[in-house]
C-alpha cells in the first residue's frame, strides 16, 4: 500500500477521522472531505504530524454537483487509489412512534446513499481505465435487518451494502477491489443519537484498525464486532415474528 492516494469522506470525526489517522504515514497522501473545515484542519494536522501529506476540502456530500466536480478535479491531478465513502447521518421515529419527517428522510437518503453515488460517479470510469483502485463503502449492521426505530437509516445502509456487492462483481475484471463495511456501534456523534441499547460498542480507533486490516485483505464485507454481526445475520434469516420480538427486547422496536 505504499505511495497511495487515499480519499475519505466524512473525515472530520468518528470513523472517518480515525481512519485518516490510521492510514497516515510518510508514504500516504490523504484527501479529507467533510463539512466542518475547523475539525478537518485538526485531523489534517494530526495526520501531518505522522509525516503524511494532506489536503482537505470543506464540502457537503449532498451538494452533488460540487462534490462530483471536486472529486473529478482531484483525481485528474492526483489519481485516487482508495476511496472510503464514510459520510453519513441518521434519523429515528418519534418517542411515541411518530413518523420521521419528510425533511429528515430526504436528508438521510441524500447523505448516506446519493452522497456515496455522487462520490463514486466521477471515479468509476477513471479507475476502469487505469485497471486499478479500491472502493470502500461504509454501510452498517443495520443493513442486515431493518430496525423499526430508524427506518430511513436502515433503508439507506441496506442499499449501500447491496450497491457495494454489485460493484464488486461488476468491477472485479477491471482489477478494482470493492468492499462493504458494516460496523455495529462505534463511539461517535452518530451513535450518540441512537435511542436504543448499544451492545458491544467499540472505539472509533478500534473500528478503524479492523477496517484497515479488512481492506488490506480485500474482504468483501467487513462486519464487526463479533458476535453482534452474527446476531444481526441471524435476525435476517429468522422468521419475522421472532426477529421482531428480539428487536423489541433490545429496544429497537417501535415505542408507543
C-alpha positions in Angstrom: 0.0 0.0 0.0 3.0 2.3 -0.3 2.5 5.6 -2.2 -1.2 5.5 -2.0 -3.6 8.5 -2.6 -6.5 8.0 -0.3 -9.7 9.9 -0.2 -12.0 9.8 2.8 -15.4 11.4 3.1 -16.8 12.3 6.5 -13.3 12.6 7.7 -13.7 15.2 10.4 -14.9 12.9 13.2 -15.7 9.4 14.2 -14.7 6.5 12.0 -13.6 8.9 9.2 -11.1 10.8 11.4 -9.8 7.6 12.9 -9.2 6.0 9.5 -7.4 9.1 8.3 -5.0 8.9 11.3 -4.7 5.1 10.9 -3.6 5.5 7.3 -1.4 8.5 7.9 2.3 7.9 7.2 5.1 9.2 5.0 4.0 7.1 2.0 0.4 8.2 2.0 -1.3 11.3 0.5 -4.6 11.9 2.2 -7.5 13.8 0.7 -10.0 14.5 3.5 -13.6 15.7 2.8 -16.2 16.8 5.3 -18.4 19.8 6.0 -16.7 21.2 9.1 -13.4 22.9 8.0 -12.2 23.5 11.5 -12.5 19.9 12.5 -11.0 18.8 9.2 -8.0 21.0 9.8 -7.4 19.5 13.2 -7.5 16.0 11.8 -5.2 17.1 8.9 -2.7 18.4 11.4 -2.6 15.1 13.3 -2.1 13.2 10.1 0.7 15.6 9.0 2.4 15.0 12.4 2.7 11.4 11.3 4.5 12.6 8.1 1.6 12.1 5.8 0.9 14.7 3.1 -2.7 16.0 3.4 -5.2 18.1 1.6 -8.7 18.8 2.9 -11.8 20.3 1.4 -15.0 21.5 3.1 -17.8 20.1 1.0 -21.3 18.7 1.8 -21.8 15.4 0.1 -25.4 16.4 -0.6 -24.2 19.2 -2.9 -23.9 16.6 -5.7 -22.6 18.9 -8.4 -19.9 20.5 -6.3 -18.9 17.1 -4.9 -18.5 15.4 -8.3 -16.6 18.4 -9.7 -14.2 18.4 -6.8 -13.5 14.7 -6.9 -13.0 14.7 -10.7 -10.6 17.6 -10.3 -8.7 15.8 -7.5 -8.4 12.6 -9.5 -7.2 14.4 -12.6 -4.2 15.7 -10.7 -3.8 13.0 -8.0 -5.2 9.7 -9.2 -7.1 8.2 -6.3 -6.1 4.7 -5.3 -8.5 4.2 -2.5 -11.8 6.0 -1.7 -13.6 5.4 1.6 -17.2 6.6 1.4 -17.9 7.2 5.0 -20.0 10.3 5.4 -23.4 9.6 7.0 -26.2 10.8 9.2 -29.1 9.1 11.0 -32.7 9.7 11.9 -35.3 8.0 14.0 -39.0 7.8 14.7 -40.5 9.9 17.5 -40.7 8.9 21.1 -44.4 7.9 20.7 -44.0 6.3 17.3 -44.4 9.4 15.2 -43.2 9.1 11.6 -39.9 10.6 10.5 -40.4 13.9 8.8 -40.0 14.1 5.1 -37.2 16.5 5.6 -35.3 14.0 7.8 -35.9 11.1 5.4 -34.6 13.1 2.4 -31.5 14.2 4.4 -30.7 10.7 5.4 -31.1 9.3 1.9 -29.4 12.2 0.2 -26.4 12.0 2.5 -26.0 8.2 3.1 -27.0 6.9 -0.4 -26.8 9.6 -3.0 -23.8 11.1 -1.4 -21.9 7.8 -2.0 -23.2 7.5 -5.5 -22.1 11.1 -6.3 -18.7 10.4 -4.7 -18.1 7.4 -6.9 -19.6 8.6 -10.1 -16.6 10.6 -11.2 -14.2 7.8 -10.4 -15.6 4.5 -11.7 -14.7 5.1 -15.4 -11.3 6.5 -14.5 -10.5 3.5 -12.3 -11.6 1.2 -15.1 -9.3 2.9 -17.5 -6.4 2.6 -15.0 -7.3 -1.0 -14.3 -6.7 -0.5 -10.6 -8.3 1.0 -7.5 -10.2 0.2 -4.3 -13.6 1.4 -3.2 -14.8 1.0 0.4 -18.4 1.8 1.2 -19.4 2.2 4.8 -22.8 0.6 5.3 -23.9 -0.8 8.7 -25.0 -3.9 10.5 -28.4 -2.3 10.2 -28.3 -3.3 6.5 -28.9 -7.0 7.5 -32.2 -6.4 9.2 -34.2 -3.2 9.4 -34.7 -1.7 12.9 -38.2 -0.2 13.4 -36.9 2.8 15.3 -34.8 4.1 12.4 -36.4 3.1 9.1 -34.7 5.6 6.7 -31.3 5.0 8.1 -31.7 1.2 7.7 -33.0 1.6 4.1 -30.0 3.8 3.1 -27.5 1.3 4.6 -29.1 -1.7 3.1 -29.0 0.0 -0.3 -25.3 0.7 0.2 -24.5 -2.9 1.1 -26.3 -4.1 -2.0 -24.6 -1.5 -4.1 -21.1 -2.5 -2.9 -21.9 -6.2 -3.6 -23.0 -5.3 -7.1 -19.9 -3.1 -7.8 -17.6 -5.8 -6.5 -18.9 -8.3 -9.1 -19.0 -5.7 -11.9 -15.5 -4.3 -11.4 -13.6 -7.4 -10.5 -12.4 -7.9 -14.1 -11.0 -4.3 -14.1 -8.8 -5.2 -11.1 -10.8 -2.8 -8.9 -11.5 -4.0 -5.3 -14.8 -3.1 -3.7 -15.6 -3.7 0.0 -18.7 -3.2 2.1 -18.0 -2.1 5.6 -20.8 -3.0 8.2 -19.9 -1.6 11.6 -22.0 -2.1 14.7 -22.0 0.5 17.4 -18.9 2.8 17.3 -18.3 5.7 19.7 -19.3 8.7 17.6 -21.8 11.6 17.4 -23.9 9.3 15.1 -24.1 6.6 17.8 -24.9 9.1 20.4 -28.1 9.9 18.6 -29.2 6.3 18.5 -32.1 5.8 21.0 -31.8 2.1 21.6 -29.3 -0.1 23.5 -25.8 -0.1 22.1 -24.3 -3.5 22.9 -20.6 -4.2 22.3 -19.8 -0.6 21.4 -16.2 -0.1 20.4 -14.0 3.0 19.9 -13.5 4.7 16.6 -9.8 3.8 16.7 -10.5 0.1 17.1 -13.1 0.2 14.3 -10.5 1.9 12.1 -8.0 -0.8 12.8 -10.5 -3.5 11.9 -11.4 -1.7 8.7 -7.7 -1.1 7.8 -6.9 -4.8 8.1 -10.0 -5.9 6.3 -9.3 -3.6 3.4 -5.7 -4.8 3.2 -7.1 -8.3 2.8 -9.8 -7.2 0.3 -12.6 -8.8 2.4 -15.9 -8.5 0.5 -17.8 -7.5 3.7 -16.0 -6.2 6.8 -18.6 -6.6 9.6 -18.0 -6.2 13.3 -18.0 -6.5 16.2 -18.4 -10.3 16.8 -20.8 -11.7 17.9 -23.2 -8.7 17.2 -22.6 -9.2 13.4 -23.5 -12.9 13.7 -26.6 -11.9 15.7 -27.8 -9.4 13.0 -27.2 -12.0 10.3 -29.4 -14.5 12.3 -32.1 -11.9 12.6 -32.2 -11.6 8.9 -32.9 -15.3 8.4 -35.2 -15.9 11.3 -39.0 -15.8 10.9 -40.2 -12.2 11.1 -42.2 -12.7 14.3 -39.1 -13.9 16.1 -36.9 -11.2 14.7 -39.5 -8.6 15.7 -39.5 -10.0 19.3 -35.7 -9.6 19.5 -36.0 -6.1 18.2 -38.4 -5.2 21.0 -36.2 -7.0 23.6 -33.2 -4.8 22.7 -35.4 -1.6 22.5 -35.0 -1.4 18.7 -38.8 -1.9 18.1 -41.3 1.0 17.7 -42.3 2.5 21.1 -45.8 3.5 22.0 
